[in-house]
Amino acid sequence: MKTRFRFFPRHARIALLRAALLLLPAATLANLKTERFWLENMVTREIGGPVLRQTGHRFQIGSQGYVVLDSEPGTVRLAKYPQGDPYGPYDIVESRIIDIGLTAAYNIVNVQKAEVPELPPDLSGLVGVYVKGEKKKAPPPPPTPAKIPMSEWPLRAGILIEPFHTTDYNWKVGGYSGKKSLDLKSSRLGVRLDWGNGFVQLGHVINGKQSGSITPDRVSIESLHLDSGSGFSVSGGYLHPFYLADGWDALVGGIAELSSSSYDLVARTLVRKETTPAETPSESPDGEPAETETAAAPTYTYEYGTTTSSLDLRELLLTAVTGVQFHEGFWGAYGVFCIDLVSNVKADGSVTVNGNELSLDADRTHPIGVEAGAWCYLLDQLRVDAAARLGATQLLRLAVSWEW
């Protein structure tokens, strides 16, 4: 030992030892420091956390639990608790936007330095699940959080336009079958209010008209169609999401809709016209008036004439809806299957043919439809939606809304 340190005098060795003792607390303190931050919902502005960059640290956002995974200094990796795919790594800097598999994106706020607490022993198994890849016994799940009160549900209001809204109907005139599957086209403008998973929508129907003529089989009608339609529609519904996997939900719910519109009923029908010869009195040979001769029997002619009357069309629909949706950060998409459980269509109008008044009846061709749509946030609270539907009803819907 003496030969090993022969080049270091005794006073030099003492100075080195003192320096090491002075640096040890600083190095230990540095090792005990890490980052702590909070997560802000970019839609609702709610704050969740705190999040400590320590492997195994658990925290909760709403009803979803998370665990911090092993990561490099200055970054963080997360995963849903108790099982889920990892998210990240993300740099731990102010206003860094991150995706943690929820409907809205989050950004990192209020970054601080914090001491590293000792990892609780009940998290060792959980760390092994995500870090080492070894399936070990996971700890019990965190307590179920209290339900979000209704006063904190997200609220969204906006305007919508449906450039075309077409419904297929089967028609009858006076009990006789008319043309099958005849489209009734219109456009709609409206407003919509979403609260939580429910919505209410009010629309104004404009430019309603038929694509063809209702021509029965056995009555004297050359053409019959609806034109210049206008009215209103009001609908409401609720779609409940059920968690399937990260970013995926099943949707189950229902929609009720009531609509009422008035149309011009334009008919070109066969009209009978009666012609009666004028009566001419006869004269006697002496110039005195004689008895009036009996007039000849009237004659009838038939020709087509156009008449316009009004028709009111009212409809009540109760529709069951089921499907799936995917959401990630600022955008999402969905696809649903719709079936009309109740379809009550009432047409209040008639057409006169040869003096006989024939009433009109209508019903939907079938109750099935499919709808697909997508949405995205252009700003923190400005959302744009687009949807299309095929089936008994075909439509294209565009909407812009503001979320609080």
C-alpha positions as CSV (number, residue, x, y, z in Angstrom):
1,M,0.0,0.0,0.0
2,K,2.8,2.4,0.8
3,T,4.4,1.9,-2.6
4,R,1.0,2.4,-4.4
5,F,0.6,5.9,-3.0
6,R,4.2,6.9,-2.8
7,F,3.6,9.7,-5.4
8,F,0.8,11.2,-3.2
9,P,2.0,12.9,0.0
10,R,-0.1,12.5,3.1
11,H,-1.5,16.1,2.9
12,A,-2.6,15.5,-0.8
13,R,-4.5,12.4,0.2
14,I,-6.2,14.2,3.0
15,A,-7.3,17.0,0.5
16,L,-8.7,14.5,-1.9
17,L,-10.7,12.8,0.8
18,R,-12.1,16.1,2.0
19,A,-13.2,17.0,-1.6
20,A,-14.9,13.6,-2.1
21,L,-16.8,14.1,1.2
22,L,-17.9,17.6,0.0
23,L,-19.1,16.3,-3.4
24,L,-21.0,13.3,-2.1
25,P,-24.0,15.1,-0.7
26,A,-24.4,17.1,-4.0
27,A,-24.2,14.0,-6.1
28,T,-26.7,12.2,-3.8
29,L,-29.0,15.2,-4.0
30,A,-28.8,15.3,-7.8
31,N,-29.7,11.6,-7.9
32,L,-32.7,12.3,-5.7
33,K,-34.1,15.0,-8.0
34,T,-36.5,14.3,-10.9
35,E,-39.2,16.1,-12.8
36,R,-42.7,16.6,-11.7
37,F,-45.5,18.1,-13.8
38,W,-49.2,18.2,-14.5
39,L,-51.4,17.4,-17.5
40,E,-53.9,19.9,-18.9
41,N,-56.9,18.7,-21.1
42,M,-56.7,20.9,-24.2
43,V,-60.5,20.8,-24.6
44,T,-61.9,21.2,-21.1
45,R,-58.8,22.8,-19.5
46,E,-59.0,20.5,-16.6
47,I,-55.8,19.7,-14.8
48,G,-54.7,16.1,-13.9
49,G,-51.7,14.9,-11.9
50,P,-49.2,15.4,-10.5
51,V,-47.0,13.1,-12.6
52,L,-43.6,12.2,-11.2
53,R,-40.9,10.9,-13.6
54,Q,-40.2,7.8,-11.6
55,T,-40.6,4.3,-12.8
56,G,-43.8,2.8,-11.3
57,H,-45.4,6.1,-10.3
58,R,-49.1,5.9,-10.6
59,F,-51.6,8.7,-11.3
60,Q,-55.1,9.1,-12.6
61,I,-56.8,11.2,-15.3
62,G,-60.6,11.1,-14.9
63,S,-61.5,7.5,-14.5
64,Q,-58.4,6.1,-16.2
65,G,-55.3,5.1,-14.3
66,Y,-51.7,5.4,-15.6
67,V,-48.3,4.2,-14.7
68,V,-44.9,5.8,-15.5
69,L,-42.5,3.5,-17.4
70,D,-38.7,3.5,-17.4
71,S,-37.4,6.4,-19.6
72,E,-34.3,8.6,-20.3
73,P,-33.8,11.7,-18.2
74,G,-35.8,14.6,-19.4
75,T,-38.4,12.4,-21.1
76,V,-41.4,10.3,-19.9
77,R,-43.2,7.2,-21.0
78,L,-46.7,6.2,-19.8
79,A,-49.1,3.3,-20.1
80,K,-52.6,2.8,-19.0
81,Y,-53.1,0.9,-15.7
82,P,-53.3,-2.0,-15.2
83,Q,-52.6,-3.1,-18.8
84,G,-52.1,-1.0,-21.9
85,D,-49.8,-0.1,-24.7
86,P,-47.0,2.5,-23.9
87,Y,-47.2,6.1,-25.0
88,G,-44.1,8.2,-25.6
89,P,-41.3,9.0,-24.9
90,Y,-42.3,12.7,-24.6
91,D,-39.9,15.5,-23.7
92,I,-40.8,17.0,-20.3
93,V,-41.1,20.7,-21.4
94,E,-43.8,23.3,-20.9
95,S,-46.8,23.1,-23.4
96,R,-45.6,19.8,-24.9
97,I,-48.7,18.1,-26.4
98,I,-48.9,14.4,-25.7
99,D,-51.4,11.6,-26.6
100,I,-52.4,9.3,-23.7
101,G,-55.2,7.4,-25.5
102,L,-58.1,9.6,-24.4
103,T,-60.6,11.6,-26.4
104,A,-58.8,14.9,-26.0
105,A,-55.0,15.6,-26.2
106,Y,-53.1,16.9,-23.2
107,N,-50.2,19.2,-22.7
108,I,-47.5,19.3,-20.1
109,V,-47.7,22.3,-17.7
110,N,-46.0,23.5,-14.5
111,V,-42.8,21.5,-14.8
112,Q,-40.9,21.3,-11.5
113,K,-38.0,19.6,-9.8
114,A,-38.9,17.2,-7.1
115,E,-37.3,14.6,-4.9
116,V,-37.7,10.9,-5.8
117,P,-39.7,9.0,-3.1
118,E,-39.0,5.4,-2.4
119,L,-41.0,3.1,-4.7
120,P,-43.8,1.4,-2.8
121,P,-43.2,-2.3,-2.6
122,D,-46.7,-3.2,-4.1
123,L,-45.6,-1.6,-7.4
124,S,-42.7,-4.0,-8.1
125,G,-44.9,-6.5,-9.9
126,L,-46.4,-3.7,-12.1
127,V,-43.0,-2.4,-13.1
128,G,-42.0,-5.9,-14.1
129,V,-45.1,-6.2,-16.4
130,Y,-44.2,-3.1,-18.4
131,V,-40.4,-2.8,-18.1
132,K,-39.0,-6.3,-18.0
133,G,-41.8,-7.9,-20.0
134,E,-42.3,-10.6,-17.4
135,K,-45.9,-11.2,-16.4
136,K,-46.0,-11.0,-12.7
137,K,-48.8,-10.6,-10.2
138,A,-50.2,-7.1,-10.7
139,P,-51.2,-5.0,-7.7
140,P,-54.9,-4.4,-7.0
141,P,-56.5,-1.6,-9.1
142,P,-56.8,1.9,-7.8
143,P,-60.0,2.9,-6.1
144,T,-62.9,3.8,-8.5
145,P,-63.1,7.6,-8.7
146,A,-66.3,9.4,-8.1
147,K,-68.5,10.0,-11.1
148,I,-68.1,13.3,-12.9
149,P,-71.0,15.6,-11.9
150,M,-73.4,16.7,-14.6
151,S,-72.3,20.3,-14.1
152,E,-68.8,19.3,-15.4
153,W,-69.9,17.4,-18.5
154,P,-68.5,19.0,-21.7
155,L,-70.9,21.2,-23.6
156,R,-70.8,21.9,-27.4
157,A,-73.0,24.1,-29.5
158,G,-72.9,24.6,-33.3
159,I,-74.5,24.9,-36.6
160,L,-75.0,22.3,-39.3
161,I,-76.0,22.0,-42.9
162,E,-77.2,19.0,-44.9
163,P,-76.8,19.9,-48.6
164,F,-79.0,16.9,-49.5
165,H,-81.3,14.8,-47.4
166,T,-83.2,12.1,-49.3
167,T,-85.7,9.6,-48.1
168,D,-87.3,6.7,-50.1
169,Y,-91.1,6.2,-49.7
170,N,-93.7,3.9,-51.2
171,W,-96.8,5.8,-52.2
172,K,-100.5,5.0,-52.6
173,V,-103.2,7.1,-54.1
174,G,-106.8,6.2,-53.1
175,G,-105.7,2.7,-52.1
176,Y,-104.0,2.0,-55.4
177,S,-100.2,1.4,-55.4
178,G,-98.1,4.2,-56.8
179,K,-94.5,4.2,-57.8
180,K,-92.2,2.2,-55.5
181,S,-89.2,3.7,-53.8
182,L,-89.6,7.3,-54.9
183,D,-87.1,9.8,-53.5
184,L,-88.2,12.9,-51.6
185,K,-85.3,15.3,-51.6
186,S,-84.6,18.3,-49.4
187,S,-81.9,20.4,-47.8
188,R,-81.6,21.2,-44.1
189,L,-80.1,24.0,-42.0
190,G,-80.0,23.7,-38.2
191,V,-78.4,24.0,-34.8
192,R,-77.1,21.3,-32.5
193,L,-76.4,21.1,-28.8
194,D,-74.2,18.3,-27.4
195,W,-73.9,17.6,-23.7
196,G,-71.9,14.6,-22.5
197,N,-73.0,11.7,-24.7
198,G,-76.4,13.2,-25.6
199,F,-77.5,15.7,-28.2
200,V,-80.5,17.7,-29.4
201,Q,-80.8,19.0,-33.0
202,L,-83.3,21.4,-34.6
203,G,-83.4,21.8,-38.3
204,H,-85.3,23.8,-41.0
205,V,-86.3,21.8,-44.1
206,I,-86.1,23.7,-47.4
207,N,-86.3,23.0,-51.1
208,G,-88.3,19.8,-50.7
209,K,-89.3,18.0,-53.9
210,Q,-89.7,14.6,-55.5
211,S,-87.4,13.1,-58.0
212,G,-90.2,11.7,-60.1
213,S,-94.0,11.3,-60.5
214,I,-96.4,9.2,-58.3
215,T,-98.3,7.4,-61.0
216,P,-100.8,4.9,-59.8
217,D,-101.7,1.8,-61.9
218,R,-105.4,2.2,-62.4
219,V,-106.5,5.8,-62.0
220,S,-106.6,8.6,-64.6
221,I,-103.5,10.6,-63.5
222,E,-100.8,11.5,-66.0
223,S,-98.4,13.0,-63.4
224,L,-98.4,13.7,-59.6
225,H,-95.5,15.0,-57.6
226,L,-94.6,17.1,-54.5
227,D,-92.8,20.4,-54.9
228,S,-91.7,23.5,-52.9
229,G,-91.5,21.7,-49.6
230,S,-90.6,23.4,-46.3
231,G,-90.9,22.6,-42.6
232,F,-88.9,21.6,-39.5
233,S,-87.3,18.6,-37.8
234,V,-86.3,18.1,-34.2
235,S,-84.3,15.1,-33.0
236,G,-82.5,14.0,-29.8
237,G,-80.5,11.0,-28.8
238,Y,-77.9,9.4,-26.6
239,L,-74.9,7.1,-27.6
240,H,-73.1,5.5,-24.7
241,P,-69.4,4.5,-25.3
242,F,-68.1,1.2,-24.0
243,Y,-64.3,0.8,-23.8
244,L,-62.9,-1.9,-26.1
245,A,-59.2,-1.1,-26.5
246,D,-56.9,1.9,-26.5
247,G,-58.6,4.5,-28.6
248,W,-61.6,2.2,-29.5
249,D,-65.1,2.3,-28.1
250,A,-68.3,0.5,-28.8
251,L,-71.4,2.7,-29.2
252,V,-74.9,1.7,-28.2
253,G,-77.9,4.1,-28.0
254,G,-80.9,5.5,-29.7
255,I,-82.3,8.5,-31.6
256,A,-85.8,10.0,-31.7
257,E,-86.8,12.3,-34.6
258,L,-90.0,14.3,-35.4
259,S,-90.4,16.1,-38.7
260,S,-93.2,18.0,-40.3
261,S,-93.2,19.6,-43.8
262,S,-95.8,21.1,-46.2
263,Y,-95.6,20.6,-50.0
264,D,-97.4,21.7,-53.1
265,L,-99.2,18.7,-54.6
266,V,-99.1,19.3,-58.3
267,A,-101.4,16.9,-60.3
268,R,-102.1,16.5,-64.0
269,T,-105.3,14.5,-64.1
270,L,-108.0,13.6,-66.6
271,V,-110.8,16.1,-66.3
272,R,-114.3,15.5,-67.7
273,K,-116.0,18.6,-69.3
274,E,-119.7,18.7,-70.0
275,T,-121.2,20.5,-73.0
276,T,-125.0,21.1,-73.1
277,P,-126.7,22.4,-76.3
278,A,-128.6,25.7,-75.9
279,E,-132.5,25.4,-75.8
280,T,-134.3,27.2,-78.8
281,P,-138.1,27.8,-78.7
282,S,-140.1,26.8,-81.8
283,E,-142.7,29.0,-83.5
284,S,-146.2,28.1,-84.8
285,P,-147.2,28.8,-88.5
286,D,-149.3,31.8,-87.4
287,G,-146.3,33.3,-85.6
288,E,-147.4,32.5,-82.1
289,P,-144.8,31.0,-79.7
290,A,-145.1,27.2,-79.3
291,E,-143.9,24.9,-76.6
292,T,-140.2,24.8,-76.0
293,E,-138.6,21.7,-77.4
294,T,-136.7,19.4,-75.1
295,A,-133.0,20.1,-75.3
296,A,-130.6,17.5,-76.6
297,A,-128.6,15.3,-74.1
298,P,-125.3,16.9,-72.9
299,T,-122.0,15.7,-74.4
300,Y,-118.8,15.1,-72.4
301,T,-115.2,15.5,-73.4
302,Y,-112.1,14.5,-71.5
303,E,-108.7,16.3,-71.4
304,Y,-105.8,16.6,-69.0
305,G,-105.6,19.6,-66.7
306,T,-103.1,20.7,-64.0
307,T,-104.2,21.5,-60.4
308,T,-102.2,22.4,-57.3
309,S,-103.2,21.6,-53.8
310,S,-101.3,21.2,-50.5
311,L,-100.0,18.1,-48.7
312,D,-98.6,17.9,-45.1
313,L,-96.1,15.1,-44.4
314,R,-95.4,14.3,-40.8
315,E,-93.1,11.5,-39.5
316,L,-92.0,10.1,-36.2
317,L,-88.9,7.8,-36.0
318,L,-87.4,5.9,-33.1
319,T,-84.1,4.4,-34.2
320,A,-81.7,2.0,-32.5
321,V,-78.0,2.7,-33.1
322,T,-74.9,0.5,-32.5
323,G,-71.4,0.7,-33.9
324,V,-67.7,1.6,-33.0
325,Q,-65.6,4.7,-32.8
326,F,-61.9,5.5,-32.8
327,H,-60.4,8.6,-31.3
328,E,-56.8,9.8,-30.9
329,G,-55.8,13.2,-29.8
330,F,-57.5,15.9,-31.9
331,W,-59.5,13.7,-34.2
332,G,-61.8,10.7,-34.4
333,A,-64.0,8.6,-36.6
334,Y,-67.0,6.4,-36.2
335,G,-69.3,3.9,-38.1
336,V,-72.8,2.9,-36.9
337,F,-75.6,0.7,-38.0
338,C,-79.2,2.1,-37.7
339,I,-82.5,0.3,-37.6
340,D,-85.9,2.1,-37.3
341,L,-87.9,0.4,-34.6
342,V,-90.8,2.8,-35.0
343,S,-91.7,4.6,-38.3
344,N,-94.9,6.5,-38.3
345,V,-95.5,8.4,-41.6
346,K,-98.7,10.4,-42.1
347,A,-99.6,12.2,-45.4
348,D,-102.5,14.6,-45.2
349,G,-103.5,15.5,-48.8
350,S,-105.6,14.4,-51.7
351,V,-106.1,14.7,-55.4
352,T,-109.5,14.9,-57.3
353,V,-110.0,12.7,-60.3
354,N,-113.3,12.7,-62.3
355,G,-115.0,14.2,-59.3
356,N,-113.6,11.6,-56.9
357,E,-111.3,12.7,-54.1
358,L,-108.3,10.2,-53.6
359,S,-106.2,10.5,-50.5
360,L,-102.4,9.9,-50.5
361,D,-100.5,7.5,-48.1
362,A,-96.8,6.9,-47.7
363,D,-94.4,4.7,-45.8
364,R,-90.7,4.1,-45.8
365,T,-89.3,1.5,-48.1
366,H,-87.2,-0.2,-45.4
367,P,-85.9,0.6,-41.9
368,I,-82.1,0.0,-42.3
369,G,-79.2,2.4,-42.7
370,V,-75.5,2.9,-42.1
371,E,-73.7,6.0,-41.2
372,A,-70.0,6.9,-41.1
373,G,-68.4,10.2,-39.9
374,A,-65.2,11.9,-38.7
375,W,-64.3,14.9,-36.6
376,C,-61.3,17.0,-35.7
377,Y,-60.4,20.1,-33.6
378,L,-59.1,23.0,-35.7
379,L,-58.5,25.0,-32.5
380,D,-58.5,24.1,-28.8
381,Q,-62.3,24.4,-28.7
382,L,-63.4,24.6,-32.4
383,R,-64.6,21.3,-33.8
384,V,-65.6,20.3,-37.3
385,D,-67.7,17.2,-38.1
386,A,-68.6,15.5,-41.4
387,A,-71.0,12.5,-41.8
388,A,-72.7,10.5,-44.5
389,R,-75.6,8.0,-44.4
390,L,-76.9,5.4,-46.8
391,G,-80.0,3.3,-46.6
392,A,-83.7,4.4,-46.3
393,T,-82.3,7.9,-45.8
394,Q,-79.3,9.3,-47.6
395,L,-77.7,12.4,-46.4
396,L,-74.5,14.4,-46.1
397,R,-74.0,16.5,-42.9
398,L,-71.4,19.1,-42.2
399,A,-71.2,20.9,-38.8
400,V,-69.0,23.4,-37.0
401,S,-69.3,23.7,-33.2
402,W,-67.6,25.4,-30.2
403,E,-66.9,23.4,-27.0
404,W,-66.8,24.6,-23.4
